[in-house]
Amino acid sequence: MKTSKPILSSLVWLYLVCIGAATVLMYALGDRWWPATLLLFGPRWVLGLPLLLLIPLALWRRRFLLLPLGLSLGILVWPLLGWNMVLSTPKAVPGPRVRILSLNTNDGRIDRDALAGLIEALSIDVVSLQELPKWFALPILEGWHTRRQAGVAIYSRYPLERGRSVVTAHPPHLNKRLSGLSAVVDAPQGRFLFCAVHLPSARYGLQNVVSRGLGVDPAKAALLRDETLGREHASRLVASLAASASLPVIVAGDFNMPRQSRIFRDVWGGFHDAFAETCGGYGWTFYDNYKGIPVRLPIDHVVSANGAVPLDFLVGPDVYSDHRPIIADVGLPPAE
C-alpha cells in the first residue's frame, strides 16, 4: 500500500509534536498528574516504535522528512529517555576518596558470591544494602562494622558511630517503614556521614491505575496521588537529615525514582549526583518487565554534599537482582 506524500508529511510532523509534548508533560507534570507519572515510570522506549515505520517510509517517499524525524529521534534518546552527557571530566580532588557500593538485594535473592567478588575486586569501603532479609549474610563482610535496621544495612571497613534513622508512613498503607539509615564513618580518609536509603516505591499506586491488560483506571488515580505525596514527604525527611550534617555527607541506595522525577529534582537537586556529574549514558539500574514489556529505569543513586564530591560512577554487573549494583568514588575534603 502506497502512502501519499501529504499523509506521510502529516504523520511525521504529528509524531514530532507528540514526542515533544510527551517529554514536556513528563518533566512538568510527572509526580503531579497520573498520566505523566505513568510515563515517568513506564517503558518510555515504546514511544520510539513509530520511527521504525516512519524512517523507512521517509527514505522511500520523501527524504526531506528525515530532518523532523531526526529531531524526534534526538528528543527520544536524549531528554525523554534521559541520556546523560558529561562535557568535562570531574576536576581532580586533592583530598582522599572513598568507594561506595549500593544494591537492592531483591529480598536476598541474589548471587552472594558475585556480590562478594565485586566488593573484594573493587576494594569497596562502604556498602549500602536494601531489601535485606534477616537471614542474609555475606561472609566477606564478616568483621566489618555494621549498622542494620528493618531491611536496610550499612557495612563499613571503618568504625561506625550510630546516627539517626528516618521511619515514614507509606500511603495508603498505615504501617511505617524505614526510609533512611545513617551513621558517621570514622575512616582514615576523614569522617563523613553516610546515609543508606530505601525510599517508598510508586509501584502500588501505578499498579492500581494500570488495570488488567494494558488499560488504565483513572478512578484510582487518587491512590497514586496519595502515594506520591507520601513518597515526597519521605524523601524530604531523609534529605533534611542529610543536609543537616556538619560533616561531608554521602547518600546511597534505592531512591525508587528516576532523576527525571520532579521529586528527585526538587528534593535532591542541591546535592551532587554522582552519575549525572561523572558518567554518560542512561545509567539504568532497575530491570523489570510488565506484561512482557521491558522496563528500564535509573532509580538507584549516589548523591553527596558538604564538600563530598563525586569522582566516578559505575553501574555494576547483574548479580541476579532486579536492580544492578552501583559503585561510586567520592572525594572528601582534605584534612585541615
C-alpha positions as CSV (number, residue, x, y, z in Angstrom):
1,M,0.0,0.0,0.0
2,K,1.4,3.3,-1.0
3,T,1.5,6.3,1.4
4,S,0.9,9.7,-0.2
5,K,3.4,12.4,0.5
6,P,0.9,14.8,2.2
7,I,-0.3,12.0,4.5
8,L,3.3,10.9,5.3
9,S,4.3,14.5,6.0
10,S,1.3,15.0,8.4
11,L,2.2,11.8,10.2
12,V,5.9,12.8,10.6
13,W,5.1,16.3,11.9
14,L,2.4,15.0,14.2
15,Y,4.8,12.5,15.6
16,L,7.3,15.3,16.3
17,V,4.7,17.3,18.1
18,C,3.6,14.2,20.2
19,I,7.1,13.2,21.2
20,G,7.9,16.7,22.2
21,A,4.6,17.1,24.1
22,A,5.3,13.8,25.9
23,T,8.7,15.0,27.0
24,V,7.4,18.3,28.3
25,L,4.5,16.5,30.0
26,M,6.8,14.1,31.8
27,Y,9.2,16.8,33.1
28,A,6.5,19.3,34.0
29,L,3.8,17.1,35.5
30,G,5.5,13.8,36.4
31,D,4.7,13.1,40.1
32,R,1.9,15.7,39.8
33,W,-0.6,14.2,37.3
34,W,-1.2,10.5,36.8
35,P,-0.7,10.2,33.0
36,A,2.7,12.0,33.3
37,T,3.6,9.8,36.3
38,L,2.8,6.6,34.3
39,L,5.0,7.9,31.5
40,L,7.8,8.7,34.1
41,F,7.8,5.2,35.5
42,G,6.8,3.3,32.3
43,P,8.6,1.9,29.3
44,R,9.2,5.2,27.6
45,W,11.1,3.5,24.8
46,V,7.9,2.2,23.2
47,L,7.2,5.8,22.1
48,G,10.0,5.3,19.6
49,L,8.4,2.4,17.8
50,P,6.7,4.6,15.2
51,L,10.1,5.6,14.0
52,L,10.7,2.0,12.7
53,L,7.9,2.7,10.2
54,L,8.3,6.4,9.5
55,I,12.0,6.4,8.8
56,P,11.9,3.8,6.0
57,L,8.9,5.5,4.5
58,A,10.7,8.8,4.5
59,L,13.7,7.2,2.9
60,W,11.4,5.8,0.2
61,R,9.0,8.6,-0.4
62,R,10.4,11.9,0.9
63,R,13.8,12.2,2.3
64,F,13.3,15.8,3.5
65,L,11.2,14.3,6.3
66,L,14.3,12.7,7.7
67,L,15.1,16.1,9.3
68,P,12.0,16.3,11.6
69,L,12.4,12.5,12.2
70,G,16.0,13.1,13.2
71,L,14.8,15.7,15.7
72,S,12.2,13.3,17.0
73,L,14.8,10.7,17.5
74,G,17.0,13.2,19.3
75,I,14.2,14.1,21.7
76,L,13.5,10.4,22.3
77,V,17.1,9.3,23.1
78,W,18.1,12.4,25.0
79,P,15.5,14.2,27.2
80,L,12.8,11.6,27.1
81,L,14.8,8.5,27.8
82,G,17.3,10.6,29.8
83,W,20.7,10.2,28.1
84,N,23.3,11.9,30.1
85,M,26.3,13.8,28.6
86,V,29.3,14.8,30.6
87,L,31.0,17.6,28.8
88,S,34.0,17.8,31.2
89,T,35.7,15.3,33.4
90,P,35.5,15.9,37.2
91,K,38.3,18.0,38.5
92,A,41.0,16.2,40.5
93,V,40.3,16.5,44.2
94,P,43.5,16.9,46.3
95,G,42.0,15.1,49.3
96,P,41.2,11.5,50.0
97,R,38.4,9.4,48.4
98,V,36.1,6.6,49.4
99,R,34.5,3.9,47.3
100,I,30.8,3.2,47.8
101,L,28.7,0.2,46.6
102,S,24.9,0.1,46.9
103,L,22.5,-2.7,45.9
104,N,18.8,-3.6,46.4
105,T,19.1,-7.3,47.1
106,N,15.6,-8.2,46.0
107,D,14.8,-9.8,49.4
108,G,18.2,-11.6,49.3
109,R,17.6,-13.4,46.0
110,I,21.0,-12.5,44.6
111,D,24.2,-14.3,43.7
112,R,26.1,-13.6,47.0
113,D,29.3,-14.9,45.6
114,A,29.1,-12.5,42.7
115,L,28.4,-9.6,45.1
116,A,31.3,-10.7,47.4
117,G,33.6,-10.9,44.4
118,L,32.6,-7.4,43.3
119,I,33.2,-5.9,46.8
120,E,36.6,-7.6,47.0
121,A,37.8,-6.8,43.4
122,L,36.8,-3.1,43.6
123,S,38.1,-2.6,47.2
124,I,34.8,-1.1,48.4
125,D,35.0,1.0,51.6
126,V,31.3,1.3,52.5
127,V,28.3,-0.9,51.4
128,S,24.6,0.1,51.4
129,L,22.2,-2.9,51.0
130,Q,18.4,-2.7,50.8
131,E,15.6,-5.3,51.0
132,L,17.8,-7.3,53.2
133,P,16.1,-10.3,54.9
134,K,17.1,-11.2,58.5
135,W,18.8,-14.4,57.4
136,F,21.1,-12.6,54.8
137,A,24.8,-12.8,55.5
138,L,27.8,-12.2,53.3
139,P,31.0,-13.9,54.5
140,I,33.2,-11.2,53.0
141,L,31.5,-8.6,55.3
142,E,32.2,-10.6,58.5
143,G,34.3,-8.4,60.7
144,W,33.2,-5.2,59.0
145,H,31.4,-2.6,61.1
146,T,27.7,-2.8,60.7
147,R,24.5,-0.8,61.2
148,R,21.4,-2.7,60.3
149,Q,17.7,-2.0,60.7
150,A,14.5,-3.1,59.1
151,G,15.9,-4.4,55.8
152,V,18.5,-1.7,55.3
153,A,22.1,-2.1,56.2
154,I,25.4,-0.1,56.2
155,Y,28.6,-2.1,56.2
156,S,31.9,-0.3,56.6
157,R,35.6,-1.3,56.8
158,Y,35.9,1.5,59.3
159,P,34.2,2.2,62.7
160,L,30.7,3.4,62.6
161,E,29.0,5.8,65.0
162,R,25.3,5.4,65.3
163,G,23.3,8.0,63.5
164,R,19.6,8.8,63.2
165,S,17.1,6.8,61.1
166,V,14.0,8.0,59.3
167,V,10.8,6.0,59.5
168,T,7.8,7.1,57.5
169,A,4.3,6.0,56.6
170,H,3.7,4.8,53.1
171,P,0.1,5.8,52.0
172,P,-2.3,4.2,51.6
173,H,-0.8,1.6,54.0
174,L,-0.8,2.5,57.7
175,N,2.3,0.6,58.6
176,K,5.5,2.6,58.8
177,R,8.8,1.6,57.1
178,L,12.4,2.6,57.2
179,S,13.3,5.1,54.6
180,G,16.8,6.2,55.7
181,L,19.5,4.9,58.0
182,S,22.6,6.9,58.8
183,A,25.9,6.5,60.6
184,V,29.1,8.5,60.9
185,V,32.0,6.7,59.2
186,D,35.3,7.2,61.1
187,A,37.5,6.5,58.1
188,P,41.2,7.2,57.9
189,Q,40.4,9.3,54.8
190,G,38.2,11.5,57.0
191,R,35.0,11.4,59.0
192,F,31.7,11.6,57.0
193,L,28.0,10.9,57.4
194,F,26.8,8.0,55.3
195,C,23.1,7.5,54.8
196,A,21.6,4.3,53.2
197,V,18.2,4.9,51.8
198,H,15.3,2.8,50.6
199,L,12.6,5.4,49.7
200,P,9.0,4.3,49.1
201,S,8.1,3.0,45.7
202,A,5.4,4.2,43.4
203,R,4.6,0.6,42.5
204,Y,1.3,0.2,44.4
205,G,-0.3,3.3,43.0
206,L,0.9,2.6,39.5
207,Q,-0.5,-1.0,39.6
208,N,-3.9,0.3,40.7
209,V,-4.1,2.9,37.9
210,V,-3.0,0.4,35.3
211,S,-5.9,-2.0,35.1
212,R,-5.8,-5.6,33.8
213,G,-4.2,-5.9,30.4
214,L,-2.8,-2.6,29.3
215,G,-5.7,-0.4,30.2
216,V,-5.9,2.4,32.8
217,D,-8.4,3.2,35.5
218,P,-8.4,6.9,36.2
219,A,-10.9,6.4,39.0
220,K,-8.0,5.0,41.1
221,A,-5.7,8.0,40.4
222,A,-6.3,9.2,43.9
223,L,-4.4,6.2,45.2
224,L,-1.4,7.2,43.1
225,R,-1.7,10.8,44.2
226,D,-1.7,9.9,47.9
227,E,1.2,7.6,47.4
228,T,3.2,10.3,45.6
229,L,2.6,12.7,48.5
230,G,3.9,10.1,50.8
231,R,6.9,9.5,48.7
232,E,7.8,13.2,48.5
233,H,7.3,13.5,52.3
234,A,9.7,10.6,53.0
235,S,12.2,11.9,50.5
236,R,12.2,15.4,52.1
237,L,12.7,13.9,55.6
238,V,15.7,11.9,54.5
239,A,17.2,14.8,52.5
240,S,16.7,17.0,55.6
241,L,18.6,14.5,57.7
242,A,21.5,14.5,55.2
243,A,21.5,18.3,54.7
244,S,21.6,19.0,58.4
245,A,25.0,17.2,58.8
246,S,28.1,19.3,59.6
247,L,30.3,16.6,58.2
248,P,30.7,15.7,54.5
249,V,27.7,13.6,53.6
250,I,27.1,10.7,51.1
251,V,23.7,9.2,50.5
252,A,23.4,6.0,48.5
253,G,20.6,3.5,47.9
254,D,17.3,2.8,46.2
255,F,15.6,6.1,45.8
256,N,12.7,4.5,43.8
257,M,12.6,7.4,41.4
258,P,14.4,8.3,38.2
259,R,16.4,11.5,38.0
260,Q,13.8,12.9,35.6
261,S,11.3,12.8,38.6
262,R,10.1,16.1,39.9
263,I,10.6,14.9,43.4
264,F,14.2,13.9,42.7
265,R,14.9,17.3,41.1
266,D,13.1,19.3,43.8
267,V,14.4,17.5,46.8
268,W,17.8,16.3,45.8
269,G,18.8,18.9,43.3
270,G,21.0,20.7,45.8
271,F,23.2,17.6,46.1
272,H,25.9,16.4,43.8
273,D,24.6,13.5,41.7
274,A,27.5,11.0,41.0
275,F,26.0,9.6,37.8
276,A,25.0,13.0,36.3
277,E,28.3,14.6,37.0
278,T,30.7,11.8,36.0
279,C,29.1,9.3,33.8
280,G,27.5,9.3,30.3
281,G,24.6,7.1,29.1
282,Y,21.3,6.2,30.7
283,G,22.5,4.7,34.0
284,W,19.7,2.2,34.1
285,T,19.8,0.3,37.4
286,F,16.3,-1.3,37.6
287,Y,15.4,-4.0,35.1
288,D,11.9,-5.4,35.1
289,N,9.1,-6.5,32.7
290,Y,5.4,-5.5,32.7
291,K,3.2,-7.8,30.7
292,G,6.2,-8.8,28.7
293,I,7.3,-5.2,28.0
294,P,10.8,-4.4,29.3
295,V,11.1,-1.5,31.8
296,R,14.5,0.1,32.4
297,L,14.8,2.9,34.9
298,P,17.7,4.7,36.7
299,I,16.3,4.7,40.3
300,D,19.4,3.9,42.4
301,H,21.6,6.9,43.1
302,V,24.6,8.2,45.0
303,V,24.5,11.8,46.0
304,S,26.8,13.9,48.2
305,A,27.1,17.3,49.8
306,N,29.1,19.4,52.3
307,G,32.4,19.1,50.4
308,A,32.0,15.4,49.4
309,V,32.4,15.5,45.6
310,P,31.7,12.6,43.1
311,L,34.6,11.5,41.1
312,D,33.4,8.4,39.3
313,F,30.2,6.2,38.9
314,L,29.7,2.7,37.6
315,V,26.6,0.5,37.1
316,G,27.8,-2.9,38.1
317,P,27.1,-6.3,36.5
318,D,24.0,-8.4,37.1
319,V,24.1,-10.3,40.4
320,Y,20.6,-11.7,39.9
321,S,18.6,-8.9,41.4
322,D,16.1,-6.8,39.6
323,H,18.5,-3.9,40.5
324,R,22.1,-3.6,39.4
325,P,24.8,-2.7,42.0
326,I,26.0,0.9,41.7
327,I,29.6,1.9,42.6
328,A,30.8,5.5,43.1
329,D,34.1,7.1,44.1
330,V,33.6,10.2,46.2
331,G,36.2,12.7,47.1
332,L,36.4,14.0,50.7
333,P,37.7,17.4,51.7
334,P,41.4,17.3,52.7
335,A,42.2,17.2,56.4
336,E,42.9,20.6,57.8
